[in-house]
């Protein structure tokens, strides 16, 4: 192989140039994924109903940053007992929020500072929402909702 100066291109120089180009492409791909993440698909494909349900943090988020969790269907005015388990390595929380502005529904879920410890004991909470509508349950730890820890919680007259 000859260059413009009519000198041979050494194999090690060519390999270095090729490695640099491949490295640059990989960095651009990683940057693009971080800046433009995949859209969050809410619902995770299943619906949880009844007065007693269980969730682990890996069921409702962080699965490829796009899964979301199973939809919770609750009957308006009835209590739902939820058992939460954190089998992961990070702190996580659980809150019910309004769909429009992501503010917490009063008294529904854990306080933002009351988090589930990694590999800690299961936590039992009770939610009771009287107003029918679509809400979300989220992890209130900064950044976790944006990474997929969000799913719908639908409150209606029957499930």
Buried (B, 14 or more C-beta within 10 A) or exposed (E): EEEEEEEEEEEEEEEEEEEEEEEEEEEEEEEEEEEEEEEBEBBBEEEBBEEEBEBBBBBBBBBEBBBBBBBBBBBBEEEBEBEBBBEBEBBBBBBBBBEEEEEBBEEBBBEEEEBBEEEEEEBEBEBBBEEEBBBBBBBBBEEBBEBBBBBBBBBEEEB
